Amino acid sequence: MTTDSAEEISVCAGQGRPEQRIGNLLAWLTTPVLVVVPAMLVRAGLVGDGLCLLGMFSLPLGAMAVYGVSGGWHARLHAGGLLSARTLTGRRTVDLTRLKKVGRLEIAGRGTTADWLVLTDVHGTRIIVDKLAGGKGTPDVAAREVLKKHSGPPVLVSGRAAERLRVEVGRGWGNRLQPTGSASPALAAFLPLLLALVGTPVSLGLVLVSLALGGVL
C-alpha cells in the first residue's frame, strides 16, 4: 500500500474491486428496471401508462451507466506503478505494472473527439481515464513505459490504444503485447449515428414491452 502525502490518499492494488462489481451489477440492471418497474406501477393502477415511455431512454441510460461506473476523474499516479481515480463507486486503483488489457474509447462530436484509455489489470479493476488530476498531463507516459518494459503474461492492447500510446503489438505467444479488437477511426466518427440507427428501433421495442407488461397492449 502507498500513500499520497499531499492528500493522505491510501491506495493499493485491486482497490475498489468489490464496489466495482456492485456498480456493474446495478448498471446492467438499469435498462430492465426502467422497463419493468413502470410497467408494474401501471398495472397496479398507481400511475398512468405514459410512464412506460421511460423504456425509450432505458437503453442509452443503461449504456451510460455501464461506462459511467468505470469512468474515473482526478486520476493520480502513485509509487509502485499504481494509478488511482475517483469513480461513482469510490476510489479505484489499477496496477499499471500488472495490466491485463488496454483499450481506447473514442466518441466523435462536432469539432471535438472524446478520447479515453480503458485500463484493466489482473485484479479485474478497470478505470476509464483521460487526464490526470489538475490537467497535469495524461496517464499515457506511465502506461507506455510500463508496457515497453513488461515481461510478464501478455497484455491485450487494442490497435487504437497502441496508436495512442505509441507501442507496437504483435501476434504469437512470444509477444509481450498482443492485439485485441479495435474500432477503426471511421467507425468511431460515425458511432453516434450508428448507435442512433440501431438504438431507436430497440428503444421503441422496449417501450412496447413495457406497455405489454403493464397490461396496456
Phi, psi and chi 1 to 4 in degrees:
 res  aa     phi    psi   chi1   chi2   chi3   chi4
   1 MET       -  138.7  177.3  178.9  -70.1      -
   2 THR  -120.2  160.9   63.7      -      -      -
   3 THR  -128.2  130.6  -58.1      -      -      -
   4 ASP   -80.9  110.3 -171.6  -41.6      -      -
   5 SER   -64.8  -26.3   58.1      -      -      -
   6 ALA   -67.1  -39.3      -      -      -      -
   7 GLU  -125.0    8.4  -63.2 -174.7   10.3      -
   8 GLU    53.8   50.7  -66.7  -60.7  -36.8      -
   9 ILE   -96.5  116.8  -60.2  174.1      -      -
  10 SER   -89.3  127.6  -64.6      -      -      -
  11 VAL  -131.7  154.0  -62.2      -      -      -
  12 CYS  -154.1  158.0   60.6      -      -      -
  13 ALA   -60.3  135.9      -      -      -      -
  14 GLY    82.0    2.9      -      -      -      -
  15 GLN   -60.7  132.8 -179.1 -179.0   27.4      -
  16 GLY    87.7    1.1      -      -      -      -
  17 ARG   -63.4  -46.5  174.3   58.0  175.5  160.2
  18 PRO   -60.1  -42.7  -23.7   35.4      -      -
  19 GLU   -65.9  -34.0  -66.0   82.6   -2.5      -
  20 GLN   -63.0  -41.7  175.6 -176.2  -49.6      -
  21 ARG   -61.8  -43.9  -71.9  178.5  174.8  175.3
  22 ILE   -65.2  -42.5  -64.3  173.4      -      -
  23 GLY   -62.3  -41.2      -      -      -      -
  24 ASN   -62.9  -42.2  -74.9  -23.1      -      -
  25 LEU   -61.3  -47.0  174.8   60.6      -      -
  26 LEU   -64.3  -37.3  -65.8  176.3      -      -
  27 ALA   -64.7  -43.9      -      -      -      -
  28 TRP   -67.6  -21.8  -77.1  105.4      -      -
  29 LEU   -84.7   -8.5  -72.2  174.5      -      -
  30 THR   -56.3  -50.9  -61.1      -      -      -
  31 THR   -63.4  -52.6  -64.9      -      -      -
  32 PRO   -62.2  -34.3   15.6  -28.3      -      -
  33 VAL   -64.7  -42.3  164.8      -      -      -
  34 LEU   -71.4  -15.5  -69.7  178.3      -      -
  35 VAL   -92.6  -44.0  171.7      -      -      -
  36 VAL   -82.3  -45.5  174.2      -      -      -
  37 VAL   -59.8  -49.1  170.9      -      -      -
  38 PRO   -58.1  -38.1  -26.8   37.2      -      -
  39 ALA   -61.9  -42.2      -      -      -      -
  40 MET   -66.8  -37.4  -64.0  -59.3   97.0      -
  41 LEU   -67.4  -38.4  -67.0  175.0      -      -
  42 VAL   -66.0  -44.8  169.5      -      -      -
  43 ARG   -61.5  -33.6 -178.3  174.1  -72.2  -85.1
  44 ALA   -80.0   -5.1      -      -      -      -
  45 GLY    76.8   17.5      -      -      -      -
  46 LEU   -85.5  -25.7  -61.0  176.9      -      -
  47 VAL  -140.7  167.6  -63.1      -      -      -
  48 GLY   -78.2  162.2      -      -      -      -
  49 ASP   -69.9   -8.2   56.4   15.1      -      -
  50 GLY   -63.2  -23.7      -      -      -      -
  51 LEU   -65.0  -22.5 -169.9   62.7      -      -
  52 CYS   -66.1  -13.5  -69.8      -      -      -
  53 LEU   -66.6  -12.6  -69.5  176.1      -      -
  54 LEU   -59.2  -26.2  -80.2  176.1      -      -
  55 GLY   -60.3  -25.8      -      -      -      -
  56 MET   -63.4  -32.9  175.5   70.6   72.3      -
  57 PHE  -102.3   -0.6  -50.4  100.2      -      -
  58 SER   -65.5  -36.3   62.9      -      -      -
  59 LEU   -68.7  -52.6 -166.5   62.6      -      -
  60 PRO   -64.2  -36.2   18.7  -30.5      -      -
  61 LEU   -66.5  -37.2  -71.8  175.8      -      -
  62 GLY   -64.7  -43.3      -      -      -      -
  63 ALA   -63.7  -41.8      -      -      -      -
  64 MET   -63.3  -37.2  -70.2  172.6   59.2      -
  65 ALA   -67.1  -41.6      -      -      -      -
  66 VAL   -61.0  -46.6  169.7      -      -      -
  67 TYR   -76.5  -33.0  -77.9  102.3      -      -
  68 GLY   -63.8  -31.6      -      -      -      -
  69 VAL   -61.6  -33.1  166.2      -      -      -
  70 SER   -98.0   -4.2  -65.8      -      -      -
  71 GLY   -68.6  130.0      -      -      -      -
  72 GLY  -116.5  149.0      -      -      -      -
  73 TRP  -138.7  165.6   63.4   92.8      -      -
  74 HIS    52.9   45.0  -69.2  -69.1      -      -
  75 ALA   -69.3  142.2      -      -      -      -
  76 ARG  -137.4  145.5  -64.0 -179.0 -179.6  -83.1
  77 LEU   -94.1  141.2  -67.0  170.1      -      -
  78 HIS  -128.8  168.0  -55.0  -89.0      -      -
  79 ALA   -59.8  150.2      -      -      -      -
  80 GLY    82.4   13.0      -      -      -      -
  81 GLY    75.3   28.7      -      -      -      -
  82 LEU   -97.4  139.7  -59.6  179.7      -      -
  83 LEU  -123.0  119.8  171.1   70.7      -      -
  84 SER  -117.7  154.7   74.2      -      -      -
  85 ALA  -155.0  156.7      -      -      -      -
  86 ARG   -80.4  139.9  -62.7  176.5 -175.5  174.1
  87 THR  -133.8  176.8   69.5      -      -      -
  88 LEU   -63.1  -23.5  -68.5  176.4      -      -
  89 THR  -103.1   11.8   60.0      -      -      -
  90 GLY   111.7 -176.8      -      -      -      -
  91 ARG   -67.9  137.9 -177.6  160.9  -66.3  -81.1
  92 ARG  -132.9  143.5 -166.0  176.6  -55.7  170.4
  93 THR  -128.7  130.3  -58.4      -      -      -
  94 VAL  -108.9  136.2  164.0      -      -      -
  95 ASP   -89.8  103.4 -172.0  -13.7      -      -
  96 LEU   -64.2  -25.9  -64.2  178.9      -      -
  97 THR   -77.4  -10.4   65.7      -      -      -
  98 ARG  -131.3   45.2  -58.8 -174.9   66.3 -169.4
  99 LEU   -67.0  146.0  -73.1  173.2      -      -
 100 LYS  -109.7  -35.0 -179.9  178.7 -179.4 -179.1
 101 LYS  -151.7  139.9 -171.9  174.6 -177.3  179.6
 102 VAL  -129.1  121.2  179.7      -      -      -
 103 GLY  -124.6 -178.6      -      -      -      -
 104 ARG  -142.6  131.0 -174.8  176.0  178.7 -178.6
 105 LEU  -114.4  119.4  176.5   62.6      -      -
 106 GLU  -125.8  134.9  -58.8  170.1  -88.2      -
 107 ILE  -132.7  117.5  -59.0  178.6      -      -
 108 ALA   -85.7  142.0      -      -      -      -
 109 GLY  -132.7 -168.4      -      -      -      -
 110 ARG   -72.8  102.0  -68.3 -174.4  176.0  180.0
 111 GLY    80.5   -8.0      -      -      -      -
 112 THR  -136.3  159.6   59.9      -      -      -
 113 THR  -135.5  122.7  -59.9      -      -      -
 114 ALA   -78.6  133.4      -      -      -      -
 115 ASP  -140.9  114.8 -169.7  -12.3      -      -
 116 TRP  -126.2  152.5  -62.5  -81.5      -      -
 117 LEU   -93.2  140.1  -78.4  177.5      -      -
 118 VAL  -112.4  107.1 -174.7      -      -      -
 119 LEU  -108.3  125.7  -54.9  170.8      -      -
 120 THR  -128.7  128.1  -52.5      -      -      -
 121 ASP  -102.7 -178.5   65.1   13.8      -      -
 122 VAL   -67.3  -17.1  -64.6      -      -      -
 123 HIS   -79.7   -9.3  -58.2  -74.9      -      -
 124 GLY    88.2    4.7      -      -      -      -
 125 THR   -78.2  133.0  -51.0      -      -      -
 126 ARG  -128.0  138.3  177.4 -178.6  -66.3  110.0
 127 ILE  -135.1  132.7  -63.8  178.7      -      -
 128 ILE  -102.8  115.3  -59.6  176.0      -      -
 129 VAL  -144.0  153.6   65.7      -      -      -
 130 ASP  -122.4  -59.9  177.9   23.4      -      -
 131 LYS  -113.6  160.6  -61.0 -175.7 -179.2  -60.5
 132 LEU   -85.3  165.7  -62.6  176.6      -      -
 133 ALA   -55.1  138.4      -      -      -      -
 134 GLY    75.5    9.2      -      -      -      -
 135 GLY    68.4   20.0      -      -      -      -
 136 LYS   -84.8   67.9  -60.0  177.2 -178.6  178.2
 137 GLY    83.7 -168.6      -      -      -      -
 138 THR  -125.5  168.2   68.4      -      -      -
 139 PRO   -77.7    2.8   27.3  -34.0      -      -
 140 ASP   -57.2  -46.8  -65.6   41.3      -      -
 141 VAL   -60.6  -46.9  174.0      -      -      -
 142 ALA   -63.9  -43.8      -      -      -      -
 143 ALA   -65.1  -40.3      -      -      -      -
 144 ARG   -63.2  -45.1 -176.6 -174.8  -51.5  119.1
 145 GLU   -62.6  -40.9  -69.6  179.9   -6.9      -
 146 VAL   -66.2  -44.1  167.2      -      -      -
 147 LEU   -65.7  -37.6  -70.4  175.9      -      -
 148 LYS   -69.0  -26.6  -74.0 -175.1  174.1 -179.8
 149 LYS   -97.6   -1.9  -62.3  176.6 -178.6  177.7
 150 HIS   -60.1  134.3 -179.9   71.8      -      -
 151 SER  -133.2    4.4   59.5      -      -      -
 152 GLY   -90.5 -151.6      -      -      -      -
 153 PRO   -58.3  149.8  -24.4   34.9      -      -
 154 PRO   -56.7  143.9  -24.4   34.6      -      -
 155 VAL  -104.6  131.3 -179.8      -      -      -
 156 LEU   -82.0  120.9  -63.8  175.8      -      -
 157 VAL  -126.5  124.3 -177.1      -      -      -
 158 SER   -69.6  157.0   72.7      -      -      -
 159 GLY   -60.1  -40.6      -      -      -      -
 160 ARG   -69.6  -36.2  -66.0  -67.0  -64.7  158.3
 161 ALA   -67.4  -40.1      -      -      -      -
 162 ALA   -63.1  -36.5      -      -      -      -
 163 GLU   -65.9  -42.9 -178.4  178.8  -37.2      -
 164 ARG   -66.1  -41.9  168.3  169.9  169.4  161.7
 165 LEU   -84.4   -8.8  -64.9  175.3      -      -
 166 ARG    58.5   52.7  -60.4 -163.1  -59.9  -84.3
 167 VAL  -125.4  157.6  -64.0      -      -      -
 168 GLU  -103.2  138.0  -65.6 -176.1    2.2      -
 169 VAL  -115.6  153.5  -62.2      -      -      -
 170 GLY  -143.5  168.5      -      -      -      -
 171 ARG  -100.8  156.3  -60.4 -176.0 -179.0  -82.1
 172 GLY   106.8  158.1      -      -      -      -
 173 TRP   -67.3  -23.6  -67.9  104.3      -      -
 174 GLY   -80.6   -7.9      -      -      -      -
 175 ASN   -87.7  133.9  -67.6  -67.6      -      -
 176 ARG   -72.9  -31.8  -64.2  169.6  -61.6  170.6
 177 LEU  -117.8  120.0  -51.4 -179.4      -      -
 178 GLN  -114.4  146.3  -64.3 -174.0   -6.0      -
 179 PRO   -75.2  151.0   29.3  -35.7      -      -
 180 THR  -136.8  173.1 -175.4      -      -      -
 181 GLY   -57.4  145.1      -      -      -      -
 182 SER  -152.1  135.6  178.7      -      -      -
 183 ALA   -76.0  144.1      -      -      -      -
 184 SER   -74.4  159.6   67.1      -      -      -
 185 PRO   -57.5  -37.4  -24.7   34.3      -      -
 186 ALA   -63.6  -41.7      -      -      -      -
 187 LEU   -65.0  -40.4 -179.7   59.5      -      -
 188 ALA   -62.2  -37.3      -      -      -      -
 189 ALA   -67.0  -36.0      -      -      -      -
 190 PHE   -99.6    8.8  -71.4   99.1      -      -
 191 LEU   -57.8  -46.3 -174.9   58.4      -      -
 192 PRO   -57.2  -41.1  -25.3   35.5      -      -
 193 LEU   -66.4  -43.5  177.1   59.9      -      -
 194 LEU   -63.3  -40.9  -67.9  173.9      -      -
 195 LEU   -63.5  -37.8  -69.7  176.9      -      -
 196 ALA   -67.0  -42.6      -      -      -      -
 197 LEU   -64.4  -38.2  -68.7  175.5      -      -
 198 VAL   -83.6  -40.8  174.9      -      -      -
 199 GLY   -72.4  -32.2      -      -      -      -
 200 THR   -61.0  -52.6  -61.5      -      -      -
 201 PRO   -64.6  -34.7   19.4  -31.6      -      -
 202 VAL   -65.0  -42.4  173.9      -      -      -
 203 SER   -63.2  -41.1  -64.5      -      -      -
 204 LEU   -62.8  -39.5  -70.9  173.6      -      -
 205 GLY   -62.0  -39.0      -      -      -      -
 206 LEU   -67.0  -33.7  -68.7  173.9      -      -
 207 VAL   -64.4  -42.9  171.8      -      -      -
 208 LEU   -63.8  -38.9  -65.2  177.5      -      -
 209 VAL   -62.6  -42.8  169.7      -      -      -
 210 SER   -64.4  -42.1 -173.8      -      -      -
 211 LEU   -65.0  -37.8  -70.4  170.8      -      -
 212 ALA   -67.2  -42.4      -      -      -      -
 213 LEU   -65.1  -30.7  -68.1  175.1      -      -
 214 GLY   -81.5   -1.8      -      -      -      -
 215 GLY    80.3   13.1      -      -      -      -
 216 VAL   -80.3  -37.8  178.2      -      -      -
 217 LEU   -93.5      -  -63.2 -178.7      -      -
